[in-house]
Amino acid sequence: MSNPVYGKPKKTSSKLSTSSASPLLWTLTIGLILFLLWSSFQVALFNGQTLQYESPIYWALAITILLFIIWAVVYYKSIKLETQRDWLKIAVILLPLTYVLSLISAASQYLAVNMILIQCIYAMLFVMTMYLFQNKQINHIIQSSLIGIAYIIVGFGLLNWLGAFSFAGKLVGWFSAGVVNGVYNQAIWNDSNGPRLASVFQYPNTYAAFLMAFLFIGIFSMIRSKKAYVQLLHGFMLVPVILSLLLTLSRTGLVMMPIVFVILLLLLRPAKQILWFIHLAIAGIGTIAILNPVNTAGLELQQTFTSALAAKGWGYLIAASIVVAALCWAVQRWIAPRLEGKLHSWAERKGSSLWIPLGSIVLTAILAGLLLGTSVRNILPDSISTRLENINFQQHSVLERITFYKDASKLFADYPIIGAGGGAWGSLYVKYQNNPYVSAQAHNFFMQYLVEVGLIGFLVFMSFILYIFYQFVRSYNRRNEEERESHFVYFILTMSILVLSVLDFNMSYVLIGMLVFLGLGGMAAAMEPRSLARFKLSDSSARGSYTVIAGISVIVLLIVSVRFLQANHYAYEAKEVAQTSQDFGEIKAPLDKDLSIRGTHSDSVLLLSSLYQQGFQQTQDDQFYTAAVGLLQKGLQSEPYNKSMVTRLIELYELKGENEQAFALQKEYAANYVWDMAWYEKLINRSFDLGYQALGQGDAASKEAYFTAGLNAYQHVVDGVEHLKTLPEGQQQGEPFELTPTMILNAGKIKYMTNDAAGAAAILKSGIAEDLSDATNREIVRWYLGALSKTGQQDQALYDKFVADSPDEAEQIKRIAEMNF
């Protein structure tokens, strides 16, 4: 039976009739809910790590396709292209197509293809939910299920915080890829700040974004509902949600939370704005009251589990939740109706909804001042208090994010139109980075999206989401209270995640991306359908066109998902066999099957090339060498920035004695790894060895080329070390980057052999160390004294000390000083 969201549908709307397919509609609804629940416990972070995260992505694609097929059957007769809402199901196809376009210049074909598949999941999910959520009953069921899943995730996280790791792992281990050795991997995330709650996301900041969205959704749902048990449920969960948010130690969440809060208040009537404040205050006070004991219990339970301490922690949490639930219910029962009555006339005035949000900005500033600048923050646990104390623009994470964004701008400048493909940042950031940090994510979803799809794809994406936001708010302001509230949950969900994604990589989680596009679908379902006569197609033409496009796409995607799942299975099989067997053929067989499907899958390319390399080392059979080199060269055509492949190819050249090829590759790829100290050390070493060899052969041109390359590499390191001294005081350097004794020794030798003894002495002097027992340090001193003597100078004190330890060094120094090149 047709069940439109907003009473009698307009002539331009698509009136949905599902009476003949109601079993399929319920199958689709239940399937979507179960899919979201399953996805919640699958760690599918798209961050460049390949094999570990493949399977959940491909399974998610296959499941989405099956749901989409059911959707097509249920809504086939309702497919039209009459209104601006109808055309959104065409517009959303442009999002994966922009990723297809970026394949032309993709930094990694493998990651780019994966991102296309992920975007297809989002597009299908958007289309399905845009139709489903026009049905009032289905909309209510899925909203309730979403909130229920969120509360399950909150409970799961707190189980881990209070020490029940094994129990939590057993609950989801039978279907989750995130459980390792019986425990959900990194549900508690440890870093320099200590344990941080991450639940199913393995990253506290993303969990904070999720929690913030469902904190506001919980408050909205409690205020909206007229049923006491629903109000009590949402009220009961406020303390666990706020507690979990604080235990993430996420500064990003705490900083961005007031911004999202003010945005949401702007769309509420004054009475409800006040109620939001009241409920947040009650829940906040209740959480603060138990924060210290629950935090302390959790920290102790991470070390040693005791049932008494766990029970104590749960006791505090449940007691506070019950009290807060009762108080919130009382507010809704007695205060809310009076507020609505007294503020009704004020609410009718133009601009009435602005005053409280403006006041909340002032209140936020006051609270921030108290927490950041006074001893008030001492009521919080030390770990949280310290995190708040460190919130400032000179704090290292702020400075690092600014650096990421500057580096992303440099990357974008080289790929401005169509981008560098999915996974571009993770593949390319080491080439553009300002200092040797390690971050496979740009910590800004929008910057990361820009470098992946370029200006064309970014404009398409922003136009798509901004149009939906604009139309939703436009329709929201025109509807009555009941109608506008029916889809406001989706606005809260999408707005909260996207705002926090300005400062982090929340959208790199496929689950978070799914929630955002589900939210966009819900917002699109609430749009007022306006006829677009200029673009209107007949029902049969629209249905036929869309069916052909969607049908072909679904068939291709289904084949791809099944084949990629097979390939993933073969890759895992090879990896497992390699751990227990030394049989070449047994390991190679599944690798060949994987590579027959995905010819340049990096994990399998590296494992198979390793097998060939071992075969060559053991037998010296050139067939193994040729096969390995050919495999890696083919792999680098699709994965030109895969450092492991380049390193393996260099190793093969060295094994074969083809040192010139090894040097050429080392030099060619140096620009891709500008802060890799070991890379430049090897490049300088090879430059000296080959240059010295060319010198002995009388090949002046080759000597000059090798020595110049070595000195350029040395100067690159010198310049890099000086640049790192200019970093702001609060910014961390990242990985080590410095001149090593080996670099200094070989660069000094090169300089000396180019007949620049003074320059050689200057280089070598910088490497002199107190410890002269080390062979490299002794050689540096030996060549330094020899170069100094060549210039007619002497460091008598160092000479006497050095020769006193080993008298025969005097002859070696003299021999060096007498060398002529």
Buried (B, 14 or more C-beta within 10 A) or exposed (E): EEBBBBEEBBEBBBEBEBEEBEEBBBBBBEBBBEBBBBBBBBBBBBBBEBBBBBBBBBBBBBBBBBBBBBBBEBBEBBBBBBBBBBBBBBBBBBBBBBBBBBBEBBBBBBBBBBBBBBBBBBBBBBBBBBBBBBBBEBBEBBBBBBBEBBBBBBBBBBBBBBBBBBEBBEBBBEEBBBBEEEBBBBBBBEEEBBBBBBBBBBBBBBBBBBBBBBBBBBBBBBBBBEEEEBBBBBBBBBBBBBBBBBBBBBBBBBBBBBBBBBBBBEBBBBBBBBBBBBBBEBBBBBBBBBBBBBBBBBBBBBEEBEEEBBEBBBBBBBBBBBBBBBBBBBBBEEBBEEBBEEBEEEBEEEEBBEEBBEEBBEEBEEEBEEBBEEEBBEEBBEBBBBBBBBBEEEBBBBBBBBBBBBBBEBBBEEBEEBBBBBBBBBBBBBBBBBBBBEBBBBBBBBBBBBBBBBBBBBEBBEEBBEBBBEBBBEBBEEBEEEBBBBBBBBBBBBBBBBBBBBBBBBBBBBBBBBBBBBBBBBBBBBBBBBBBEEEBBEEEEBBEBBEEEBEEBBEEBBEBBBBBBBBBBBBBBBBEBBEEEEEBEBBBBBBEBBBEBBBBBBBBBBBBBBBBBBBBEEEEEEEBBBBBBEBBEBBBEBBBBBBBBBBBBBBBBBBBEBBBBBBBBBBEBBEBBBBBBEBBBBBBBBBBBBBBBBBEEEBEEBBBBBBBBBBBBBEBBBEBEEEBEEBEEBBEBBEEBEBBBBBBBBBBBBBBBBEBBBBBBBBBBEBBBEEBEEEEBBBBBBBBBBBBBBBEEEBEEBBEEBBEEEEEBEEBBEEBBEEEE
